[in-house]
Amino acid sequence: MALVIRRPVTVKAIVTDGLKDELLMDLQEAMQKVELDLQQLEFEGKRLLADLEKQGSERIDVFKQQLEAERQKRLDAKKELAQKMQAVDALELGQEVVHSTVEAEWTVEVGQNWKEIYGTEIILKDDIVVEIREAGPSSSGS
């Protein structure tokens, strides 16, 4: 008896100058989005705060706290992105890093070693598949 299952396959990328440039560009775009979001938040916050002050609202302190909490979230996101940029800069050329995980169908048969079913990796270099590594000494799959 055999059964077809879905199993995770790890996709790794070999670090190249091109990969580092791509990752840094993605992070810089994300940083710009966060900065724009922060500017928008501060602009809208000042406007709404002025409106509340004109109305003499009792909710001013609560609004200030909420505004500061949202502002802090954006600042934390900027800090995290900056740390990721530093991590990308520190990557060594030729090093393998996890890119993503995909699913693949696999035929499982009685008597198969479970460790052989899991552990397959796809290796990319500049978005080209350069190697497929199967776990274990023998492999069978769909």
C-alpha positions in Angstrom: 0.0 0.0 0.0 1.2 3.5 -0.8 0.0 6.9 0.2 0.6 10.3 -1.4 1.3 13.0 1.2 2.4 16.6 1.1 5.7 17.4 2.7 7.7 20.6 3.3 10.7 21.2 1.2 13.2 23.8 2.4 14.5 26.2 -0.3 17.9 27.7 0.4 19.8 30.4 -1.5 23.5 30.7 -1.9 24.6 34.2 -0.9 25.8 36.2 -3.9 26.3 39.9 -4.4 23.0 39.9 -6.4 21.1 38.2 -3.5 22.5 40.7 -1.0 21.6 43.6 -3.2 18.1 42.3 -3.7 17.5 41.7 0.0 18.9 45.1 0.9 16.7 46.8 -1.7 13.6 45.0 -0.3 14.5 46.1 3.2 15.1 49.7 2.1 11.7 49.8 0.4 10.1 48.4 3.6 12.0 51.1 5.6 10.7 53.8 3.4 7.1 52.5 3.8 7.5 52.5 7.6 8.9 56.1 7.5 6.1 57.3 5.3 3.6 55.6 7.6 5.2 57.3 10.6 5.1 60.7 9.0 1.4 60.1 8.1 0.6 59.0 11.7 2.3 62.1 13.1 0.5 64.4 10.7 -2.9 62.9 11.4 -2.2 62.7 15.1 -1.4 66.4 15.3 -4.5 67.3 13.4 -6.8 65.1 15.5 -5.1 66.3 18.7 -5.7 69.9 17.7 -9.4 69.0 17.0 -9.7 67.4 20.4 -8.1 70.3 22.2 -10.6 72.7 20.5 -13.5 70.6 21.7 -12.1 70.5 25.2 -12.3 66.7 25.0 -11.5 64.6 28.1 -10.1 62.0 25.7 -6.9 64.0 25.0 -4.7 61.9 27.4 -6.0 58.6 26.1 -5.5 59.8 22.5 -1.9 60.8 23.3 -1.2 57.4 24.8 -2.7 55.6 21.8 -0.7 57.9 19.4 2.5 57.3 21.3 1.9 53.5 21.3 1.3 53.5 17.5 4.4 55.7 17.0 6.5 53.3 19.1 5.3 50.4 16.9 6.6 52.1 13.8 9.9 53.0 15.5 10.3 49.4 16.6 9.7 48.3 13.0 12.3 50.7 11.8 14.8 49.3 14.4 14.0 45.7 13.3 14.5 46.6 9.6 17.9 48.3 10.4 19.0 45.1 12.3 18.0 43.0 9.3 20.0 45.2 7.0 23.0 44.7 9.2 22.4 41.0 9.2 22.3 41.0 5.3 25.5 43.0 5.2 27.2 40.4 7.4 26.2 37.4 5.2 29.3 35.8 3.6 29.4 35.1 -0.1 28.8 31.4 -0.8 26.9 30.9 2.5 23.6 29.1 2.3 20.6 30.8 3.9 17.0 29.6 4.2 14.9 31.3 1.4 11.5 29.8 1.9 9.6 26.5 2.3 7.4 24.9 -0.3 5.3 21.8 -0.3 5.8 18.8 -2.6 3.8 15.6 -3.1 5.6 12.4 -2.0 4.6 8.8 -2.2 5.1 7.0 1.1 5.3 3.2 1.2 5.3 0.7 4.0 8.9 0.1 5.2 10.2 3.5 4.1 12.5 5.3 6.5 10.6 8.4 7.7 13.8 10.5 7.9 14.2 10.0 4.2 10.8 11.5 3.5 11.6 14.8 5.2 14.8 16.8 4.7 14.7 17.5 1.0 16.3 20.8 0.1 16.3 22.9 -3.1 19.4 25.1 -3.5 19.1 28.3 -5.5 21.9 30.6 -6.8 20.6 33.9 -8.3 17.1 32.4 -8.5 18.3 29.4 -10.5 18.0 25.9 -9.1 21.5 24.6 -8.9 20.9 21.5 -6.7 18.2 19.3 -5.2 19.3 17.4 -2.1 17.4 14.4 -0.9 17.7 13.2 2.7 18.9 9.7 3.4 20.8 7.2 1.3 17.9 6.3 -1.0 14.9 8.3 -2.3 11.7 7.6 -4.0 9.0 10.1 -4.7 6.6 11.7 -7.1 
